């Protein structure tokens, strides 16, 4: 998994202001099948924990092939937000 500089610049102050150490990438079952989800939960027992650009990322053990994922920033009418690109 990659984190762009822009995503890092948006995430780090958010995490620090809330006393969070990192984020967690998990999979949830949605209406159209499995979907990735980004949460701010603590790592679970079998998660793979990585430090990426100074941000702790816990990856759900059920996920594979996360090497091609990129955490980036997207501009929307509501403002800037984090997006996960595949």
OpenMM code with the backbone's topology and positions (N, CA, C; nanometers):
from openmm import Vec3, app, unit

residues = "UNK UNK UNK UNK UNK UNK UNK UNK UNK UNK UNK UNK UNK UNK UNK UNK UNK UNK UNK UNK UNK UNK UNK UNK UNK UNK UNK UNK UNK UNK UNK UNK UNK UNK UNK UNK UNK UNK UNK UNK UNK UNK UNK UNK UNK UNK UNK UNK UNK UNK UNK UNK UNK UNK UNK UNK UNK UNK UNK UNK UNK UNK UNK UNK UNK UNK UNK UNK UNK UNK UNK UNK UNK UNK UNK UNK UNK UNK UNK UNK UNK UNK UNK UNK UNK UNK".split()
positions = [
    Vec3(0.0849, -0.1175, 0.0000),
    Vec3(0.0000, 0.0000, 0.0000),
    Vec3(0.0892, 0.1235, 0.0000),
    Vec3(0.0460, 0.2217, -0.0761),
    Vec3(0.1175, 0.3485, -0.0823),
    Vec3(0.0309, 0.4589, -0.0215),
    Vec3(0.0967, 0.5584, 0.0342),
    Vec3(0.0285, 0.6786, 0.0818),
    Vec3(0.0946, 0.7963, 0.0122),
    Vec3(0.0162, 0.8750, -0.0605),
    Vec3(0.0734, 0.9908, -0.1288),
    Vec3(0.1120, 1.0972, -0.0257),
    Vec3(0.2011, 1.1870, -0.0655),
    Vec3(0.2415, 1.2973, 0.0223),
    Vec3(0.1209, 1.3820, 0.0610),
    Vec3(0.0331, 1.4044, -0.0357),
    Vec3(-0.0866, 1.4859, -0.0105),
    Vec3(-0.1762, 1.4197, 0.0948),
    Vec3(-0.1914, 1.2865, 0.0856),
    Vec3(-0.2719, 1.2140, 0.1844),
    Vec3(-0.2056, 1.2191, 0.3218),
    Vec3(-0.0750, 1.2050, 0.3251),
    Vec3(-0.0010, 1.2126, 0.4515),
    Vec3(-0.0212, 1.3489, 0.5171),
    Vec3(-0.0125, 1.4562, 0.4376),
    Vec3(-0.0283, 1.5917, 0.4899),
    Vec3(-0.1692, 1.6167, 0.5435),
    Vec3(-0.2677, 1.5477, 0.4887),
    Vec3(-0.4053, 1.5612, 0.5360),
    Vec3(-0.4300, 1.4727, 0.6584),
    Vec3(-0.3734, 1.3521, 0.6580),
    Vec3(-0.3977, 1.2556, 0.7650),
    Vec3(-0.3240, 1.2867, 0.8949),
    Vec3(-0.1966, 1.3229, 0.8873),
    Vec3(-0.1172, 1.3382, 1.0097),
    Vec3(-0.1768, 1.4377, 1.1092),
    Vec3(-0.2146, 1.5584, 1.0675),
    Vec3(-0.2752, 1.6507, 1.1649),
    Vec3(-0.4075, 1.5974, 1.2214),
    Vec3(-0.4858, 1.5290, 1.1383),
    Vec3(-0.6125, 1.4700, 1.1824),
    Vec3(-0.5871, 1.3675, 1.2925),
    Vec3(-0.4917, 1.2771, 1.2681),
    Vec3(-0.4596, 1.1731, 1.3656),
    Vec3(-0.4050, 1.2340, 1.4946),
    Vec3(-0.3118, 1.3276, 1.4820),
    Vec3(-0.2490, 1.3896, 1.5992),
    Vec3(-0.3507, 1.4662, 1.6839),
    Vec3(-0.4405, 1.5388, 1.6200),
    Vec3(-0.5400, 1.6182, 1.6924),
    Vec3(-0.6350, 1.5304, 1.7734),
    Vec3(-0.6520, 1.4071, 1.7313),
    Vec3(-0.7437, 1.3153, 1.7987),
    Vec3(-0.6716, 1.2114, 1.8843),
    Vec3(-0.5401, 1.2215, 1.8908),
    Vec3(-0.4631, 1.1265, 1.9711),
    Vec3(-0.4622, 0.9860, 1.9144),
    Vec3(-0.4797, 0.9747, 1.7828),
    Vec3(-0.4810, 0.8437, 1.7179),
    Vec3(-0.3424, 0.8100, 1.6658),
    Vec3(-0.3098, 0.6814, 1.6677),
    Vec3(-0.1780, 0.6387, 1.6220),
    Vec3(-0.1751, 0.6004, 1.4746),
    Vec3(-0.2900, 0.5699, 1.4181),
    Vec3(-0.2896, 0.5281, 1.2784),
    Vec3(-0.4285, 0.4924, 1.2315),
    Vec3(-0.4325, 0.4164, 1.1250),
    Vec3(-0.5600, 0.3763, 1.0676),
    Vec3(-0.5594, 0.2269, 1.0400),
    Vec3(-0.6763, 0.1751, 1.0073),
    Vec3(-0.6914, 0.0325, 0.9805),
    Vec3(-0.7645, 0.0153, 0.8484),
    Vec3(-0.7105, -0.0723, 0.7650),
    Vec3(-0.7714, -0.1063, 0.6370),
    Vec3(-0.8374, -0.2420, 0.6531),
    Vec3(-0.9659, -0.2473, 0.6257),
    Vec3(-1.0417, -0.3700, 0.6439),
    Vec3(-1.1339, -0.3912, 0.5248),
    Vec3(-1.2031, -0.5018, 0.5246),
    Vec3(-1.2984, -0.5300, 0.4177),
    Vec3(-1.4359, -0.5474, 0.4812),
    Vec3(-1.5355, -0.4867, 0.4194),
    Vec3(-1.6730, -0.4976, 0.4667),
    Vec3(-1.7594, -0.5493, 0.3534),
    Vec3(-1.8635, -0.6212, 0.3887),
    Vec3(-1.9556, -0.6708, 0.2877),
    Vec3(-2.0585, -0.5624, 0.2602),
    Vec3(-2.0614, -0.5177, 0.1350),
    Vec3(-2.1550, -0.4137, 0.0955),
    Vec3(-2.2627, -0.4693, 0.0044),
    Vec3(-2.3458, -0.3819, -0.0434),
    Vec3(-2.4567, -0.4197, -0.1313),
    Vec3(-2.4073, -0.4866, -0.2593),
    Vec3(-2.2900, -0.4449, -0.3071),
    Vec3(-2.2364, -0.4978, -0.4321),
    Vec3(-2.1163, -0.5883, -0.4089),
    Vec3(-2.1079, -0.6483, -0.2911),
    Vec3(-1.9973, -0.7378, -0.2605),
    Vec3(-1.8984, -0.6732, -0.1656),
    Vec3(-1.7831, -0.7358, -0.1494),
    Vec3(-1.6834, -0.6841, -0.0556),
    Vec3(-1.6307, -0.5472, -0.0976),
    Vec3(-1.6103, -0.4607, 0.0016),
    Vec3(-1.5563, -0.3273, -0.0233),
    Vec3(-1.4511, -0.2958, 0.0824),
    Vec3(-1.3483, -0.2224, 0.0424),
    Vec3(-1.2474, -0.1777, 0.1374),
    Vec3(-1.3069, -0.0693, 0.2263),
    Vec3(-1.2612, -0.0653, 0.3501),
    Vec3(-1.3031, 0.0393, 0.4432),
    Vec3(-1.1811, 0.0876, 0.5202),
    Vec3(-1.1740, 0.2170, 0.5437),
    Vec3(-1.0677, 0.2757, 0.6242),
    Vec3(-1.1312, 0.3196, 0.7554),
    Vec3(-1.0776, 0.2682, 0.8656),
    Vec3(-1.1281, 0.3045, 0.9976),
    Vec3(-1.0115, 0.3537, 1.0831),
    Vec3(-1.0437, 0.4034, 1.1995),
    Vec3(-0.9402, 0.4487, 1.2922),
    Vec3(-0.9376, 0.3591, 1.4151),
    Vec3(-0.9751, 0.2326, 1.3951),
    Vec3(-0.9744, 0.1328, 1.5016),
    Vec3(-0.8322, 0.0878, 1.5329),
    Vec3(-0.8164, 0.0305, 1.6504),
    Vec3(-0.6883, -0.0290, 1.6885),
    Vec3(-0.6655, -0.1555, 1.6059),
    Vec3(-0.5397, -0.1919, 1.5839),
    Vec3(-0.5112, -0.3162, 1.5112),
    Vec3(-0.5721, -0.4363, 1.5828),
    Vec3(-0.6186, -0.5314, 1.5044),
    Vec3(-0.6718, -0.6559, 1.5580),
    Vec3(-0.5601, -0.7597, 1.5650),
    Vec3(-0.5876, -0.8705, 1.6314),
    Vec3(-0.4854, -0.9712, 1.6606),
    Vec3(-0.4068, -1.0180, 1.5388),
    Vec3(-0.4726, -1.0419, 1.4273),
    Vec3(-0.4041, -1.0997, 1.3117),
    Vec3(-0.3740, -0.9980, 1.2014),
    Vec3(-0.3943, -0.8704, 1.2290),
    Vec3(-0.3632, -0.7672, 1.1299),
    Vec3(-0.2135, -0.7632, 1.1000),
    Vec3(-0.1826, -0.7210, 0.9801),
    Vec3(-0.0445, -0.6931, 0.9425),
    Vec3(-0.0256, -0.5429, 0.9628),
    Vec3(0.0683, -0.5056, 1.0476),
    Vec3(0.0883, -0.3646, 1.0802),
    Vec3(0.2146, -0.3150, 1.0113),
    Vec3(0.1995, -0.2051, 0.9376),
    Vec3(0.3114, -0.1447, 0.8653),
    Vec3(0.3204, 0.0035, 0.9017),
    Vec3(0.4388, 0.0570, 0.8907),
    Vec3(0.4599, 0.2010, 0.9050),
    Vec3(0.4830, 0.2538, 0.7639),
    Vec3(0.3918, 0.3382, 0.7148),
    Vec3(0.4020, 0.3913, 0.5795),
    Vec3(0.4050, 0.5434, 0.5888),
    Vec3(0.5153, 0.6022, 0.5498),
    Vec3(0.5339, 0.7483, 0.5551),
    Vec3(0.5043, 0.8044, 0.6938),
    Vec3(0.5431, 0.7293, 0.7962),
    Vec3(0.5245, 0.7757, 0.9330),
    Vec3(0.3855, 0.7533, 0.9887),
    Vec3(0.2995, 0.6846, 0.9150),
    Vec3(0.1633, 0.6562, 0.9605),
    Vec3(0.1502, 0.5054, 0.9802),
    Vec3(0.1016, 0.4667, 1.0998),
    Vec3(0.0801, 0.3240, 1.1253),
    Vec3(-0.0458, 0.2788, 1.0511),
    Vec3(-0.0319, 0.1739, 0.9720),
    Vec3(-0.1438, 0.1188, 0.8968),
    Vec3(-0.1589, -0.0276, 0.9352),
    Vec3(-0.2738, -0.0620, 0.9923),
    Vec3(-0.3055, -0.2006, 1.0243),
    Vec3(-0.3919, -0.2540, 0.9107),
    Vec3(-0.3490, -0.3649, 0.8514),
    Vec3(-0.4208, -0.4221, 0.7371),
    Vec3(-0.4840, -0.5535, 0.7800),
    Vec3(-0.6143, -0.5613, 0.7647),
    Vec3(-0.6905, -0.6807, 0.7996),
    Vec3(-0.6260, -0.8031, 0.7356),
    Vec3(-0.6072, -0.9078, 0.8126),
    Vec3(-0.5416, -1.0294, 0.7642),
    Vec3(-0.6190, -1.0952, 0.6496),
    Vec3(-0.7479, -1.0653, 0.6359),
    Vec3(-0.8285, -1.1222, 0.5274),
    Vec3(-0.7937, -1.0620, 0.3914),
    Vec3(-0.7288, -0.9475, 0.3925),
    Vec3(-0.6967, -0.8787, 0.2676),
    Vec3(-0.5659, -0.9305, 0.2103),
    Vec3(-0.5649, -0.9438, 0.0808),
    Vec3(-0.4404, -0.9784, 0.0128),
    Vec3(-0.4232, -0.8806, -0.1022),
    Vec3(-0.3054, -0.8752, -0.1552),
    Vec3(-0.2784, -0.7892, -0.2704),
    Vec3(-0.3036, -0.6415, -0.2427),
    Vec3(-0.2598, -0.5945, -0.1293),
    Vec3(-0.2769, -0.4523, -0.0979),
    Vec3(-0.1625, -0.3684, -0.1535),
    Vec3(-0.0647, -0.4333, -0.2155),
    Vec3(0.0496, -0.3604, -0.2717),
    Vec3(0.0077, -0.2610, -0.3794),
    Vec3(-0.1040, -0.2859, -0.4456),
    Vec3(-0.1481, -0.1993, -0.5548),
    Vec3(-0.2436, -0.0889, -0.5089),
    Vec3(-0.2707, -0.0817, -0.3790),
    Vec3(-0.3610, 0.0205, -0.3266),
    Vec3(-0.2848, 0.1483, -0.2947),
    Vec3(-0.3500, 0.2610, -0.3198),
    Vec3(-0.2911, 0.3913, -0.2890),
    Vec3(-0.3920, 0.4754, -0.2127),
    Vec3(-0.3496, 0.5271, -0.0988),
    Vec3(-0.4298, 0.6210, -0.0224),
    Vec3(-0.3952, 0.7598, -0.0741),
    Vec3(-0.4967, 0.8313, -0.1232),
    Vec3(-0.4736, 0.9587, -0.1898),
    Vec3(-0.5775, 1.0596, -0.1420),
    Vec3(-0.5716, 1.1788, -0.1954),
    Vec3(-0.6665, 1.2851, -0.1625),
    Vec3(-0.7484, 1.3168, -0.2864),
    Vec3(-0.8774, 1.3386, -0.2643),
    Vec3(-0.9664, 1.3734, -0.3747),
    Vec3(-1.0408, 1.5008, -0.3374),
    Vec3(-1.0521, 1.5891, -0.4339),
    Vec3(-1.1253, 1.7145, -0.4150),
    Vec3(-1.2716, 1.6902, -0.4520),
    Vec3(-1.3630, 1.7236, -0.3604),
    Vec3(-1.5059, 1.7088, -0.3856),
    Vec3(-1.5737, 1.8428, -0.3572),
    Vec3(-1.7001, 1.8580, -0.3938),
    Vec3(-1.7706, 1.9825, -0.3616),
    Vec3(-1.7743, 2.0108, -0.2106),
    Vec3(-1.7665, 1.9048, -0.1286),
    Vec3(-1.7677, 1.9202, 0.0167),
    Vec3(-1.6294, 1.9516, 0.0733),
    Vec3(-1.5262, 1.9410, -0.0086),
    Vec3(-1.3893, 1.9655, 0.0373),
    Vec3(-1.2982, 1.8487, 0.0039),
    Vec3(-1.1789, 1.8526, 0.0617),
    Vec3(-1.0812, 1.7470, 0.0365),
    Vec3(-1.1100, 1.6278, 0.1266),
    Vec3(-1.0888, 1.5079, 0.0708),
    Vec3(-1.1103, 1.3866, 0.1484),
    Vec3(-1.0159, 1.2767, 0.1051),
    Vec3(-1.0004, 1.1791, 0.1904),
    Vec3(-0.9144, 1.0646, 0.1631),
    Vec3(-0.9896, 0.9652, 0.0760),
    Vec3(-0.9191, 0.9106, -0.0214),
    Vec3(-0.9769, 0.8108, -0.1107),
    Vec3(-0.8761, 0.6972, -0.1265),
    Vec3(-0.9282, 0.5762, -0.1414),
    Vec3(-0.8447, 0.4587, -0.1628),
    Vec3(-0.8557, 0.4198, -0.3092),
    Vec3(-0.7436, 0.4254, -0.3787),
    Vec3(-0.7416, 0.3925, -0.5216),
    Vec3(-0.6814, 0.2540, -0.5405),
    Vec3(-0.7384, 0.1804, -0.6348),
    Vec3(-0.6921, 0.0450, -0.6641),
    Vec3(-0.6204, 0.0442, -0.7963),
] * unit.nanometer
topology = app.Topology()
chain = topology.addChain("A")
for resn in residues:
    res = topology.addResidue(resn, chain)
    for name in ("N", "CA", "C"):
        topology.addAtom(name, app.Element.getBySymbol(name[0]), res)
